[in-house]
Amino acid sequence: MAPSLPRIVRLCRKELRETLRDRRTIITLLLMPLLIYPLLSMTLNRFLLTSASGDADSETVFIVDSLRESDLEFLQLLLEDPRSSPPQSIIAAAGDAAPAKFASPTDRDGSALEHLRAGRLDVVVALAGDETPELTFFANAGSERSQQARRILIERVQWYNASVMQQQLQQVRGQMVLPAVRIEVETIVGEAETQLLATMIPLILVLMTITGAVYPAIDLTAGERERGTIEAVMASPVSRSSILVAKYCAVVTVAMLTAIVNLAAMFITLRLGGLLPLLLGPDALFPWFQILQILGLLVLFSGFFSAILLALTSFARSFKEAQAYLIPLMLLSLGPGILSLLPGISLAGPLAVTPLINIVLLTREVLTGEAAVGPAIAAILSTLVYSAAGISIAARLFGSDAVLRGSEFSVRSFFSRPEKPQAVPTVTAAMLTLAILFPLYFTISNLLQEYAPEAMSDRLRLNAGSLLLLFGGLPAVVAWLSRNAWQSTFRLYRPRIGSLIGAVLMGLGLWAFAFEAVLWAKTIGIGSLDAGTVAAASEAKSRLQELSPWLLLAVFALAPGVIEEWCFRGFLFSALLPRLHPWQAIGGAALMFGLFHMLTGSVLHIERLLPSTFIGFFLGWTVWRSGSIFPAMALHFTHDALLLLIMRYESKLQASGWDIDNASHLPVTLLVMAMLLVLAGIAMVHWSTKAAN
Amino acid sequence: MLLADKLCKTFPLEQGEVKAVRDLSLRVGPGEVYGLMGPNGAGKTTTLRMILGLLSPDSGYAEIAGFRTSQTPREVKARIGFVSAGDGVYSWLTVREMLLYFADLYAVPARQAAERLEQLAILMDISGLLDRRAGALSTGQRQRVTLVRGLIHDPPVILLDEPTRGLDVVGSQTIFRYIAHLRSLGKAVIVCTHRLDEAERLCDRFGLLHQGQLRYEGTLTELRQQSGRNSLVEVFVDLLDQSSAERFTRKAVT
């Protein structure tokens, strides 16, 4: 019963029929945009009218006073003289902005300078000199307005002087006198104004496609379970992938319809409301071509979001649960959407394959006409791959055992001890532990950076303590609460001596490949640090180089080697192994290990993801193969210790010709030796142990 | 036709785990109606779901017409009609649209599906409902529609999980009459029901399930011999009494 295209079309038609007949879809799809956009347009128009009329009324009036009354009269006469005004071309360039005016205060009691100090006056003027009048302008140093008023007054006097001097020269020479330099001004429309459409549309597309896809995605997956139809569907011989592809097509269609109706309503309302020039510039025609481009891009957005939403909602057992999963996704999606508003970021390097960010940037570049073919193809292909992955995950989850049966667990279950001991933690308990670890680790590592003691050795001890408390203590508490057997949960089994030696050999070789992975990540543009971070790291490194190597080994190699393995390869891996294929469990634990290594302080160290995940694979395999946590601890310690010693004795290594600072690749002979060590280690672990499961 | 061999299933709970089905074996032949009885939570639905392949057993296996559920799930599903009392409907589709959709899921050709739908609609008295929105049906109407849905592909094996739940006497009679009709067509039927009186008249053999284990199995006569009781109701009550007594003893000891 292979899935055929006509059948998938028929299945999709049923999903669409069901969704489009539902009033709630119609409200989201049609009614909301038809009501919201005219209302938004009217509100915006009202706001613009109010602000425009406000501008016209609010010409700038500066309050000027003088030390003597006659001084002010002199200034007023000067300002009323047309010769103190700038040339007409400069006045015209100011556009609608009215020229600044100067008025005298209504209350002239007390010292003018005191009033200026108190901010009640903008400028105080004093007149001196007998033959040539000399004007002194007093301004308040703490007031930008006061200084602006003084600048304008000085300019006015300068214009007056220039004009009078020109007249005097003409009288003396009896002919026209030309100025040394003539001033002309021109105004052009700025780049930011023409690109408003290009910067706004990606964010709008993100919002509209999510809005359109959310309801059908929930209804066609979690909704099936809630209304009791999922069992009947799963009892049929049709493949889950056919069902999910049909549902996917339906969700994409509704998402696109919603976005199209929204866009149409938006453009028509803007056009009728006279607001289109705001988006396109003053003289632009209706953007037919750009609308066509947007429709094309819409397919990508709808395809991507529909797949991701279906993957999430397929796991949910109810509408409520699905909504709980989707809210964080919607919030997360706003980040890349807002990215399109920021200048200076372009579709290149890893960003071209970063989910969602790539299509947001692609949209912006397509609309500004700056899209390059290579990155555009990379963005489109990678989005298709993500969508396919999303559908595949959805097909695996939809109607699975857990979804069909429903959850027996409540929040209470996390805090109450079960009656019988459990061999290993549940996946839920392990994931919840990581979810609690993440914010705690973030908070504590930031607090340590901010309030750490001055002495480097004390700081290191605190770091080690926090590691022990978080990654050691929290899994231990959860294991105690879940009544997990310590030995099986943390894999505290006696290892074979061969597996220990093999693990150490792997640790002696793997550091070289982790080092190369960091260089490779930097080559492709991941994790290039800014100068400030590099300088801070360099300073920290030189301070560390002064410390005892034993302290460094204890804090940076022994503590992580033991505690991180306890958490990731002990607690987490034990939870994953009974439920997943061993390679999936190894990969899952390695990825979590890699993700946590990205988090240090407030900066995301993306460059750490690859090497840490890479090492995590070997650590996971070693634990799985040996059945014991101790070989992995030995591997982890050896690996960290070697990297640490390289850092500690950097100057000596540089003296022998290895330029670490310039990030040069390792010599080939060293890489070959490292590879041989890793292979020998793998062979020893493999032959000396039996697979744990 | 239908074979289950030593099926076991355990579910994790907040406090420990529950053994929902333990070493359950049964066999149902063509033209036979098998009554799978037991109190709530005895493991009836879990058993049906394992036979169908909706839940994978921890151990043991199920076979339909020689096809093993774990190895050829689609062949098995194509040969089973499954009806559960908890089944819902697609509220925004008409009854006809919904039933033809399920026929399509079972790859029944369109014309054949339409003909079969007309026949079943007459038999189950839902002809007048075919063009009505499924969300507007009453409980009884919904139950009959659900039964038609499970039979639309004319399966040789039919699993009915409490098909008369929520129905009045007349509604139940219609369903039971139809089950008898299925037997006459040579179908292998497993029916789980709490209507013991009806089951006693209808079923050829019985399996009495309690706490995941098949305590008694056989024809009504065999059941009477095994239990020393006259009717299904008495055997059933005995089972419940035994379990209450066991619980009481356990409590007293602890």
Interface residues (C-beta under 8 A of the other chain):
Chain A: M1 R7 R10 L11 K14 R17 E18 T19 R21 D22 R227 G228 T229 E231 A232 V233 M234 A235 S236 P237 V238 S239 G399 D401 L404 R405 E408 F409 S410 R412 S413 S416 P418 E419 K420 T426
Chain B: F11 P12 L13 E14 Q15 G16 E17 R49 L52 L54 L55 S56 P73 R74 E75 K77 A78 I80 F82 S84 G86 D87 G88 V89 Y90 S91 W92 L93 E97 Y101 F102 D104 L105 Y106 A107 T146 R149 G150
